[in-house]
Amino acid sequence: MPRPSDNLTVVHDAAGNLVWSDVLRGARPPMSVDDARRRLDELGLGEVGARSIPQLSGGEQMRLAFACAAVGDPRSSSQTSPRHRSTVRVDTCS
């Protein structure tokens, strides 16, 4: 069974994982670490921004993995392929 940490890198702290996901998504330029910390705060994960992945609980890792998948501009990775475009738009995450 997959674990949330399977989708995170231990090389980066929590905020760094958010930045790294933006890099992998192809964002030009990727979000800054300060922006990542603000996004984590918006998602209720502000207190984990500077912690390493092994220091996070399973639930925190799960929420961080979701944040990495959800935060960013989805158009940056799907603009080149109409097959992957979605008609669903998510503006906020509460």
Buried (B, 14 or more C-beta within 10 A) or exposed (E): EEEBBEBBEEEBBBBBBBBBBBEEBEBEEBBEBEBBBBBBEBBEBBEBBBBBBEEBEEEBBBBBBBBBEEBBEBEBBBEEEEEEEEEEEEEEEE
